[in-house]
Amino acid sequence: MKLSRATVTIVAAALGPIAPANAVNFLVIQPDDLDFYDDWNPPAFLPWAPNPYPGASYPTDSTGAAYPLPWINKLRAEGLEMTQAYAASPKCGTSRYSTITGRYASRSARSRNRNDGDAPPADVSIPKTKLANTNAADGQDCSRGNLAQLFSQNNWTTGVVGKWHLSSMSDLADVKLDVESCGFDDVEAMYPDNINNQSWVQDTHHNMEYVAYKAVEFIQDNNGHDWFLYMNPTAPHGPSIDEAFGVDCRSTVDGDFSDPATLGHPGAGWDVPAMTEDFGGDCAAYRQNVRDRAGGSDTDADLGSIWVDDAIGAVYTALQRTGQLDDTVILFQLDHGKVNKDEIWEGGVRIPQFVHWPSSIPNPKTFDGIVSTIDIGPTFLEIAGIDSSNPHFYPMDGKSWLSAINDSIEEDDWKANRCLFFESGFERSVRCGCDKFTTLSAGSNELATAVANIGVEGWSGFDAATSEVYTDLCGPGREYVVAADNPNKYSPEARNEAAAAPQKVADLRALLNCHLTRTGQSGAVMNKNDVPQYVECAGSIATPAPTVSPRPTLPVASGEEPQLVSNDPALNDVREINNAQVLQVTVLDNDIASVRFNVRDPNGSTTGFNGAAQVGTLVSSSGHESVHEFTIDTTANNGNFTELLVGDANSVPAILDAARERIGDLIQAEPALAAKFVRHSFHDCVGGCDGCVDLLNGDNNGLDIVIDALEPVVDMFARWGVTRADIWVLAGLEGARSSQNAGADNRDFDMDWYGRPTCETMGYDPSDCSENSCTSRRGPNGANHQLPSPNLSNHGLLQYFSDAFGFDARQTVAIMGAHSLGTMARENSGYDAPAGWKPQNRRLDSGYYDQLVGGDAATAPNNNTTLIESAGRWEQALVDNSDLADIDDKWQWELNNFVMLTSDIAVVRDLDGLIEADGSVPSCQFKCTRANNCPAQPQCPWSNAYETLLIAEEYKHDEASFLVDFEDAFLQMLEFGDYTTDENGPCDPMVA
């Protein structure tokens, strides 16, 4: 929406709640010159003054307390943090070009037109990098080659607010028309260039209230329709923000709205939520509050950062208010590093980048792969479902990281082997994994500074003739060195190691030459008519490829994925060809087409052949057996490896077997977990196996131990689409399977499918979950998620399991046999049963029924008298829990050291109408004898519990029968959650 002066205030009054939309939206937020704060792990520093350190501290108030920019850090804390993100070019305009196009700035049509006939490389500068059409080959940056055009042509509404820097016109109106012609439907609060360069408008200043207002307006106007918004706050870049604070905020780049005559009615301040709204629209009062939070500081860094953070808060709350937050991808990043700006040292090109997308990234996470501004476009397009088959698609240099953020193998590949290029002026640099290679031109700031600092402590390997720099950016653990890890030392980049690594320099130089060739910067002179090639220059271009290792990771168990016939390389066919090991490996797998291979070295680290997970050449196959052949680069660990690992993302049995093995390892290390896994899976599956339990519910006390134990397994297998709900179900099954006595009657407790939704994705109303948030620890707690009372009668027990899981009497009695396992801790449940329900409480066997039913196998079926009178004598006892907060006293049934709940007793006794509100059963006793006051307190009746009593007797004497029926009931519970199923399988319990 483009507003005239006369309509601004009217629309301002309309900023109210709007009905939620079901949209896929994209919001890029890119402040100008914001600091790279210490909390965000900036790169280590170079050893020279005046700005050796790329990090910064948050603003502090008058008390010295830090103001930690809560809105920006909310995006970081709740979303995805890219720990190794880069600007493809470290200048305001060139960085924005790569963000909006997905291309290196040297590909700019204007740049190639202006550099035509010059010797390479191209001058990558702001004046030469604009979003424009030229007569150069592939020269349609404005009309075709940018995200705004592509989204607009696919029915997204597109908008931009704030700084632009990608047009060359001097008149604001002309700039707006130019930006609109490049695909933006709404162009608002437009600052064509740095405010210092005011050829396009006179007497304007920073005005973040107006920029935020226009962003909020765009979001609200387009609720219900897919949109893409590029928000570029002008702050904290100069000119003085302190001076801007002294200007009426109604004085904007689009005109002065403070004059009542201009508006036709009394003027008012911008009423922007999270900014001026709390101050009645009074900008002066709001800006004074910003000063207060900055402790009276008048620096651009302090005032500007708080101002920008508030503007982001205004946008965030607008998304919340309009119901669009969950389905909006917010990408926050800096335009370049704050120190060494315009230079391709790490302090210039490394940037923080955070992605907030609640519907698909519900939990905070980090990604250690190497990413760039050129990757934003490809990733957004994959999310939007726009691919090369789309008629408006255009080629980009970047690639999508969407699948890699949930795949640890891909993540390691992006970390160890991704090659990115950096361009600034005539300087070029390439980073592959840990290796970085830079070429410096004679007139560059980088070379001048390097030479000027020869002899400075920590600065080594440089001389006046230096034109090439090679650096290993990683420490001994192969982790990228950040400032926080290196407080007393300088950046690895402060050492030029080129002389000591001639082969690596040659390899990386070849990669850089590949980049120059494919971006039209090769030959004696550059020719604008050369058609650029959009093919990635990667490690395979060099001869041989540079080899780098990923970080040491948790070794992948050989059973995690499809199995080699032997993991011992010596037992496979290994031969030497050209000093490299060539292996023929036999693999057993259900999907032989997608087997990937890695090696584990003698140190326990996992890496790929030639630095990457590799698909071997398929030599032969038969059924589920395949033979693959591949070569291992012997430069990695001198060709030594101890174990071969294989992976396949499409084999359900292999994946589930691998996950089950991991769970089994947990049980082997801590046997008590088996019973906890069984209990936990039952609690999860009441109301639906959705991978969520409510830990605020006292009945779930202690389950945090299970959630914590399984979390690494959940993370490990998420890359194959195995959900948290799947792992929790599988843990219950493995807990039951591993608890059986060894023997031929053992059950497999197999799990045949995965992909169960979790509570976050099942469409629950947030109010259904504790604290209005559905998570693993704050699961739904509605009526159909209520756990059974420990004080049920026989009728109540049968009714509960029939309603919840569709169980008949036999399945109900069988599932109660889960109490064969585990114990009860008073601090968790209020029941005091350190020995559990029966002897050998880590065995899933028929001992539970032996505790409840008399008789012997020789005379089974036994007469009723025998069943009752030869059973143990369970007696009620009150557990005093007065010393425990929030846990009431409990009545339990005791026999020797063992305990039963009233619901257990109800399997063999009819307690209908006999159970008091506090759980006691004062009017009868389990077994009546003269010694226990019979008949004054009669025996509890059993006639109405006769069916379940006989089933319990059968299980007591026939453990195999019990295990068959328990497996049947347990699988029905865990495979389908509650009993909202049909012949086609599980149904959503919310709609059944």
N, C-alpha and C positions, 0 to 999 in steps of 0.2 A: 504494500500500500504506500503510495506517495502522497504525503500530506501537504496541503497548503498551509500558510501561516494561520489562516482563520479557523482551521479544524483541529489544530494540535491539542488544545485544552479539552475540547469536547471528547476526543478519543481518549485522552488521558483519564477521563472519568469513567471510561468503559472498561478499565482493566480489572474485570471481575472473573469469578469462576466460570469455566466453560466445560461442557460435558466431555468426559474422556474420549480419546480417539484411539483407534487401533491402527497405528501408523508405524512406519519404519523411517526414522529421521536421522540425520547426520548433522552434528554440530562440531566445527573445528574452532577452538579458541587459541589464539596465538598472540599473546601480549608482546609489546615492543620493548626490548631491552630489559626484561625482568631479570632479577638475579637468579643464579643457580645456587639454591640454598644448601647449607651443609647437610640437612636432613635428607636431601635428595641424592647424596653421594656423587658430588662432582668429581671430575678427574683430578689426579694429583697435579701439583703445581710446578711451573718452571721457575728457575732460581733467580730471576732478575726482577728488579724494581722497574716501574712503580707498582705494577699490579701482578704480583707473582702467583696469587691464589685465586682460583676460579670460583670458590664458594663464597657464601655470605651468611650472616646471622639474620634471623628474623628481626623486624622492628621491635623496639622495647618501649613500654610506657614509662611514665614518670617514676614508677617504683622499681624499674629495672626488669619487670616481668616481660617475657617475650610474647609478642602477638603472632601466633603461628599460622596466619593466613588460613583460617578454618575452611573456607569453601574450596580453595585449591587442594588443600590436603584431604578434604573429604573425597574428592575425585580420586586421589591417590590411594587413600586408605580403604575405599570401598570397591575399587576396580582393579585394573591391570596396570602394573608399573613396568615400563620398558627400562631395564637397568642399563642397557647399552644402546641408546638412541642417538641418532646423528642428524644434523642438518646437512643436506647434500652440498650446500654452499653457505658459508657463514656471514651472509649479509642480509639486511632486512628484505630487500626486494628479491634477490636471487633465491633466498630460502622460501619466500612465498610462492615464487614461480614453481619450484619443485613440489610444494605442497598441493597447489591447485592443478598441476598437470600430471604428476607422477613421473616426471622426466628430469634428467640432469639439466642444469641451467645452461650449459653450453649448447644444448639443442634448441634454445630459443630461436624462433624464426628471425626476430630482429637482430639477434647476435650474429647469426650466420650471414645475414645480409650485410651487416656492417663490417664483419671480419673477412668478407669475400676478398681474396687476393692477398691477404696477409699471411705471414709465416705462422704456422701453428706453434703453440696452442692458442685457442681463442681467448680473448680478454673477457672473462666472466665478471661483469661489473653491473651495477644497478642501471646506469644509463643504457646499457646494451641489452638488458634482460627485461623485456616487457611482454605483456600478453597481446600480441599483435599478429596480423596477417602480413606476409611479405611475399615477394615472388620467388623466394628460395624454395627448393624442393622440400616437401613436407612442411610448408610454411603457414599452416592454418591454425596457429595457436589460439586465436580468438574465436573463429567460427566453428572449430571442430575439436581441437586438441586440449580440452580442459574439462574438469569435473562439472563445472556449472552447466556447460553446454550439454554434456552427456546426460546429466540428471534431468535437466529441463526437457530435453528431447524424449525422455522416458517418463514424463508426467510427474516429476518432482517439482515442487515450487522452490526456487532458489533465491537466496538473498545474501547480501554482504553488508556489514556495518563496520565502521572504524577505518583504520589505515589500509590503503590499497598498495601504492608503490609500483603498480604494474602498467600504468598508462603514462604517455609522454606529453599529453596536452597540458596547457597552462591555465585553462579556464575550467572552473568547477562544473559548470553545466555540460561542457564538452566531455569532461571525464566521466560524468554520470552516464551520458549517452554511450560512450565507449564501453564502459563496464556492462551496461545493459546489452550491448551488441555481442558481448562475449558470453552471454548465457544467463546473466543474473536478472531475475524478474524484479526484485526489489533491491534498490541501491539507496541506502539510508545512512545518515550521519557519516557521510563520506569525507575522508581526509585523503586526498590523492597522494600526498607525499608527507615527508616530515613537516611538522608545523613550522620549523625554522624557515623552510623554503616556502614563503607565502606568496609566490607569484600567482597562485590560483585563487587566493582569497585574502582579504585584508583583515587584520586585527582579530584573528581567531585564536583560541586557546584550547587546551585539553578540556574535555567535558565528558567525563565518564558517566554522569547521570544521563546525559542525552544518548550516548552510545548504548547504554544498558536499556534505556527506555525503548529505543528503536528495536533492539534485539527481542525484548519482551513482547513488543507489539507484533513483530513478525511471527513469533511462536504462537501467540494467541490467535492472530488472524488466520493462521494456517492449520489450526487444530482440526483434525479429521482428514487431513491430506498429507501425503508424504512430502517431506521438505529437506533441503540442504541449506545450512546457514554457515557462512564464514565470518566469524567474529574476531576482529583485530583491534583490541584496545590500543590506543595511542600511547598510553603510559606504560612504564615510567620514563620512556625516552624524553629527552629535552624537547622544547624549552622548559623553563622553570614551572614545576607544578605548584610550588608555593605561590607564584604570581597568578597562576590560573585559579587558585582558590579564592583570590580576591576579586574575581569577575563573576557577575551574576550568571548562574547556570542556565538561565533562560536566553543568554546570549550564545547562540550556537553557530556551527559552521553553515547551517541552512538559514540563518537569519536571527535577528534579535526579537524574541517573543516576550520581552519584559515590558514593552510599551503597551499600555491598555488600549491606546488608539489603534495600534496595529491589530490587536486581537478583537477589538470591538467590545471588550468587557474587561474587568479587572484581571490582571495577570496572576498566575499562581505558579509555584514551583513544580517541578516534575515529581509526581507522587509515585515513586518507584519502590516496590517491596524490596526489603533487605538493604535499602539505601535511605532514601529520603522519607519513606512512608512513616517511619517511627518518629519523624520530626515534623509531622504535619505538612510535608511538602516544602519545608524551609531548607533550602540548600545551604545557606550560611550556617545554620545550626548543625546540619549533618556534617558539613566539612570541618567544623570545629571539633566534632566528635572524632573524625579521622585524625586530626592533629593530636587530640588527646591520646588516642590509641598508639600514636607514633611517639609519645612521650615528649611532644613539643618539637621534634625534629623537623627541619625544613628541607631535608634532602629529597631529591626525586626518588631515590631508591625506597625510602621509608614511606613517604606519603603516597607515592605511585603504586607500590605493591598492595597497600591496604585498600586503596581506591579501586584497583583492578579486582582484588579479591571480592570486594563488596559487589561489584558489577557481575561477577560470576555467580555470586549468591543470588542476585536478582533473577538471573536466567534460570538457575537451578530451581528456585522456588516457583517460578512461572511454569516450568515443566511439571513440577509436583502438582501445582494447583489445577492445571489443565489435564492431568492424568496421562501425560506423555512421557514421563521420566523413564519408565521401565523400557520403553521401546525406542529410546533415543540413544544413539551412539555419540557420546561426547569424547572428543579427543583434545586434550590440552597439551600444548608444547610451547617451548620458547622458539624464537626465530633463529637464534644462534647462541653460542656460549657467551657469557658476559665478559670474560677476560680473553685477550687475544682475538677480539672481534675482528672480523674480516680476514683472519689468518687461519690456516689449516692445521695449526697445532691443535691438540685435543681440547684445550681451553676455548677454542673458537668454534669447533664443530660439534662437540658433545653437548647434548641437550637433555633435559628431563622431558619425558613424554608419558602421560597417564591416559588410560582409556576407561571410561565409565559406561557400562551397558548392563544394567541390572538383570534384564530378562535372559541374557546369555552369559554374563560373567557375574553370577550372583555372589561369589565369594572373592575376597581379595586375593591376588596372586601376583607373582612377578614372572617376567619372561627375560631370560638372560641372553637370548639371541641378539645378533647385531642387526638393527633396523635403521631405517632412514626415512626422511620426509618423502622420498620417492615411493615408499611402500603404502602410503596412506590411500592413494587412489585405487590401486589394485585390491586392497583389502576392502574398502568401502564397496567397490563394485561386486566383489564376491558376496558380501553380505546382502547387497541389493538384488542379486540374481542377474546381473548384467554381465554377459560374457562376450567372447569374440564373435558369436553368431549375431549379435545385435548390430543393426545397420549403422548405428552411430558410434560404435566402439572404435577406439584408436589405440595404437601400441604405446606401451609405457616401459620405462626402465626398471621400475620397482616390481615387487612381487608380494602377493598376499601372505600375511602371517597367520591367517585365521585358523587353519588346521594345526599349525605348529604350536600355538599357545596351549594346546591340550595334548601334546604328543612329546614326551621327553626325548625320544629318539630324534624327532625333527628339531626340537629345541637345541639339542647338542650339535646337530648339523649346522643350524643357523649360527651357533656360537663359535664353532670350531672352523667352519669352512666358508661362511658367507664372505664375499668380497664386495666392498663398497668403495666408491670413489668420491673424492672431495675436490672442489674447484673453487678458486678465489683468485681473481685477477688472472695472472699467467701461471699461478702455482697449481700443481696437481699432486694428489696423494691417493694411495690405495691402502685399505686395510683388509687383510685376509686373516680371519681368526685373530691370533695374537700379534701377527706381523703387520707393521706399517712402514710404507715406503713413500718418501716425499721427494719431489724435484723442486728446487728453488731457482728462481730466475734472478738475473743480475740486479734488477731493480726492486726486488721484493722486500717487504717489511720483514718477512721471516728471515731472509738471508742477512739483511742489515743488522737485525737484532742478534742473530747468532754470532756474527763476526764481532759485533760490539761487546759481546759478553764473553769472548774468549778469555779464559783464565779465571772466570767466576767459579767459585766452589760449586760442585755438582754439575757443571756444564762441561762435557768432555767430548772429544772426537770431532771437533769442528775446527776448520781453518778458513782462511780467506778465500780459498779456492773451492770451498764446499758447494756442490750443486745437488748432491743426492744424500738423503738421510734415511737410514734404516734403523728401526727400533722394535724391540720385543716389548709389547705393552703389558705383558702378563708377568706375574710373580712366580715363585717356585711352584706353587700349586696350580699353575696355569689359569689363575683367575685374573681378570682385568684389574689393574691397580687403581684404586680410587684414593682420594685424599684421606679419608677416614682410616684406611688401612696403612697409611704411609705418613704418619704425622711428622716424622723427623727426617724424612728423605724427600728427594725431588722425584718428579715424574720420570718414568723410564724414558720418556721422550727427550729428556735432557742429555741423553747419551746417544751419540751417533755411532752405531755399531757396524756401519757399512764396510769398513775396511776388514773387519773380522768375519764377515759373512758374505763373501763374493757370490756364492751360488744363490743364496736367497735374494740378494740384490738383483741378480740376473733374472730370476724367476718373476719377481715382483715388477721389475721393469718391463718384462714381456706382457704382464697383465695390464700395466698402465698404457703401454703402446696399443694393446687391443682396445682399450677404452677410447683412446684418441681416434683410432681408425673407425670405430663403430659410431662415434658421434661426429664424424666429419672433420676431424682435426689432425689429419695426417697428410703426408706428401710435402712437397716443397712449399706450396701455398694452399690455402683453404679455398674450396670451391663451393659456393652456395647451392649449386645445382647437383652436387653429390647427394644421392639419396641415403639418409642415415639408416644404419642397420640396428634393429631392436633385438639383439641377441645378447644374452648375458655373458660378460667376460668373467669366467670363474677359474678355479685353480687348474682345470684341465688344459687351459691355454698355455701355461708355462710348461717347460720341459726340463726336468720333471716338475710336477705340481708341488707347490709349497706344502709341507706337511706340518700341521699343527694339531695339538691334542686338546680335547675338551677337558673340562674340570674333572677331577676324580669324583666319581659318582658311586652310589650304592651299587655294588656289583649285581648284575642281573642273574638270577638263578637259572641254571640250565633248564630247569623244568618250567620256566615261565612261559615258554613259547614252543612252537613245533619242535619235535625232538630230532636231534641228530642220531643216526645209528650209533655213533660213538662221539663223545665230546673230546676224545683224545686225538689231536691232529696226527699223531704217529700211526693211528689205526685207520686213518683214511689214506687215500691215494695222494701222496705228496711228491712232487718232483721239482727239480730246479730248471728254470728257463731264464736265461739272461740274468742270472744272479737274483731272481725273484722266486718266491715259493708259489707254485701253482697247485691248487688243491682240487681234487674231485671228492665231493662230499655227498653222502647219501642222507636224505632227509625224509622222515615220516611226517606227513602233513595232509590235512583235508583239502587244502587249496594250494597246489604246488606252484601256481602262477605268481604268487605274491610273497615269496620267501625273501627276507632280507637278512644279511649277515653282518655281524660285528665280531670283534675279537676282544678278549680280556688279556691285558698284558700281565707280566709277572708281579707288578705292583698292585694289581687288583682293579686298575682303571679300565673302563670300557671305551673303545674307540672303533671307528670304522676302518675298513681297508682303504688306503689312499686318503684317509681322513674322512670318509663318509660311509654310511651304511650302504651296502652294495647288493644289487640283485645279481646273483650268479647266472652265468650262461647255462641254460637248461640243456643238459646233454641227453638225458633219457628220462622216461617216467613210466611207471606201471602202477595203476591203482593209486594208493596213497603214498607211494614211494617215488622219490625223484632224486636224480643225480645232478648236482650243479657243479660248475667249474668256475674258478675265479683266481685272480692273482692278488697276493698280499704285498704291499709296498714294504720292502725290507728296511727302509730308512726309519720306520717307526719302531722304536725299541729294538733296533738292530735286527728286526725281523722276528724277534722272539714273541711268542704268545703261549698262554697256558690253556686257553679254553676258547672254543668256537661257540658263538651264540647266534641263534636264528630267531627271526620274528615274522609274524604273519597277522595282519589285521583282519582277516576274514574267516578264520577258522574258529567257530564257536566252541567246539570241545576243547581245542588247544588253549584258547584264552581262559575258559573257565577252569580247566585243569591247572593252568599256571597260577591263576588267582587262588585256587583252592590250596595249592602247594604253599603259597605264601601264608595263608591263614593257618595251615597245618604247622608251619614253622613257628608261628606265634604260640600255638597250643603246646608244641613240644617244649618251647622255652618256658612257658607258664601254663601248666596243665589245668589250673583252675579256670582258665579262660573258656574252656570247652563248655562248661555249664553256663557261664555268663553269656556266651554267644547264643546258646539255645534260649535262655530267658529273654535276652535282648531282642531276638528275632520275633518272639511271640508278642512282646510289648509293641514292637514296630508294626506288626501285621494286624493288630486289632484296629479295624476301620480301614485297612489297606496298607500293604507293604510299601510305604512311601519314603523310606529312608529318613524318617524324622520321629523323634520322641520328645515329649515335653518334660524337660528336666526340672521344671518348676512343680511338677506333679510328684508328690512324695512317693507314690507307688513306683516311680522310675529312679529312685535314689540308687546310686552306684553304677548306673549305666554309662556315666561319663567315662568310666574306665574302659568300657568296650569301644565307645566312639573314638577315644584317643588311640586305642590299640589298632583299630582298623583304618584310621585315617591315612597312613602311608600306603596301604593297599588300595584304598579308594583312589588316591592320587595317581598311583602307578598305572592303574588300568583304565582310567578315564579316557585316555587317548584312543581306546578301542570302542568307545561308546558304552562301556560297562559303568553303570551308575552307582551311586552310593547305596541306593535301595537294593541293587543286585548284590553288592558285596555283603551287605548286612544279611540278606537271605542266605547267601552262600556260606557265610560264617555260621549261621544256625545249623545248616545241613552238615557242614564239616564238624561242628561241635558234636552233633549227634552221632555221625558216622565214626568219628575217632574215639567215642566213648564206649563203643560196644566191646564185649568180651571177644577175644580172637576165636574164630570158629567159622564153620561152613554156613551157619545161619545168618551171618552178618548181612546187613542191608547196605546198598550203595548210596542211598540218599542223593541221587543224581539231580542236577539242575540242567534243564534242557534249553533254556532260552535266557536272554538278557535284554535289557533295554527298559526296565521298569522306570516309570516316571518318579521323580521325587516330589515332596510336598510343595517345593518352590515352583514346580511346573504344572501342577495338577489343577490350577484354577481355584484353589481355596480362597475364600474371602479372608483378607488379613486378620479380621476380627476372630476368625476361627482358631487362630494360633495365639499363643502367649505373647504378650508385648506387641501384638499386631504385626508379627513378623514370623513367617514360616521358614524355619531353618532346621538343620539336623538336631539342634538342641531345644528348639521351640516349636515342636510339632503340633499338629492340630489336636484340639481337645474337645471337640463337639460330642454330641450324644452317641454317634456311632464309633467314637474312638475311646469309649470308657472301658477300662480294664475290669475284669470280673471281680466281684467282692470276694475277699477271703472267707466270708461267712455265708456262703450259699447253702441252701438245702438241696436235696437230691433233685427235686423238681426245678429249682432255680438254676442248678448247674447244667442240667440237660437243656433247659430253655435258652440259657446264655449261649452255649456253643452251637445250638441249632440256629439261633438268630444271627450270630456273628459269622459262622463259617459253614452253615448247612450241615453240621455234624449229626449223625445218628448216635444212639446210645453207645454203640461199640466204639466209634471214633472218639467220643467224649471220654470214655474210660481209658482208652489208649493214650490220648493226649495228656491225661493227668499223670501218666507214667513219666512225663518229663521231670517230675519231682524226684525221680531216681537220682537226678544230678544236682549237685550244689548244696549250698548251705544258706542260712539266713542270718544276716548281721543286724543286731538290734539298732545300731545307729542309722541303718538304711531303712528297715521295714518296721521296726518296733518289735519284731519277733526274735527270740533268742534261740538260735539253732546252729551253733558252731559245728555240730556233727551232721546237720542236715536231717533228711527224712528217714534215712536208712543207713546201714553199714555200706561201706564202699561207695561213697557218694560221688565218685568220679566215674562210675560205671552205669551205662544205660542198660539195665537188666530188669528182671521181674521182682527184684527185692522189695520194691515199693508195695506191691500187692501182697507179698508175704507178710508185710507188717500189718496189713489190714484184715486178712482173711486167714482162718484156721484151716485145719485138715491137712492131709498129705496126699502125694501123688499116687500112692499105691492103691488108695481106695476112692480116688476121684472118679466121678463127682461125689463129693461128700454130702452127707445129709445136713440139713439146715442147722441142727444142733451143733454138729461138729464145726461147721463154718463159723459159728458165733462163739461157742464156748472155748474152742482151742485157739482162738485168736489172742493176741496180746491185749493187755488191759491199759488202754489209753485213758488218761485222766486230765481234766482241764486244770490249767494253772494260769494265774494272772501275771503278766510281765509288767513290772513297774518301770515306766519310762519317764518318770517325773524329772529326771536329770537331763532329758533330751528335749531341746526346743522343737516345737511344732510336731511332735510325735506323741500320740495318745497311748495310754496303757492298752495292752493287747491280751486277749484270751487265746491261748494255744493249748493243744493236746500233747501231752508228754508221755513217753515210755522209755525208761532208761535214759540214754543221752539223746534220744531222737524226738522229733517234733512233727506234728501234723497240724494243718489248718482245719477249721470247721468244714471248708469245702472238700478237703481230702476225706474227712470222716463221712461226708455226705455220699461218697461213692458207694459205701456199704451200709449206711444207715439213713432212715427217713427222718429228717429233722424239720419237716414242714411245720410251721407254727410254733416251733420250740426254741428258735434262736432269738435272743433278746437283742435290743438295739446296740448294746455294747459288744456283741459277739459271743456272749456267754450262753451256755445251754444248761441252766440250773435244774431243769425239771427231769432230766434223765442222764444216764451214764452209758458209756460205750459198752461196757461188759458188766453184767450184774452178778455179784457173788455176795455171800454173807459178809465177807471181809470188807466190802466197800458199801455197806449199808443198804443192801438189797433186802426187801423190796421197797424200803422207805423212799429211796431214789431209784426208780425202775430203770430197766435197760431201755435204751433208745430203740424205737421200733425199726424194723428192717423190711417189713412186708412190701411197702411201696418202693423200696430200693432193691427188690429181689432181682430184677433184670440186670442191673449194674453189678450187684453182688456176685452173680454167677459169672459174668464176664471177667470180673476181677479174679475169681477163683481159677478160671481157665488160664489167664495170663500168669498167675502165680506158679502154675505147674507146667506151662508151655511157653517158655521164653521166646521160641521161634515165632509162635503165633502173635505174641505181643509185639515183637519187632516188625513183623509184616504190617500189622494194623497201625502201629505207631508211625511207621514210614508213610503209610497211606494218608493218615490224618495230618501229619506234619507237612507233607508235600502239598496237600490241598490248602492248608493254611498259608504256606509260604509261597506257593506258585501263584495263587490267585488273591492273596490278601483276604479280605472278607468274602462272604458268599454272594457277591454281586457278579456272577459269571453266567455265561451261556455256552452253547456248544462250540462257540468259536473261541473260547478262552476268556481272559480277564476283561472285566468291564470297569469303567471308572466309577468308584464308589460314590462320587459326588452326583452322578446322574442316574444311577441304578434305582 
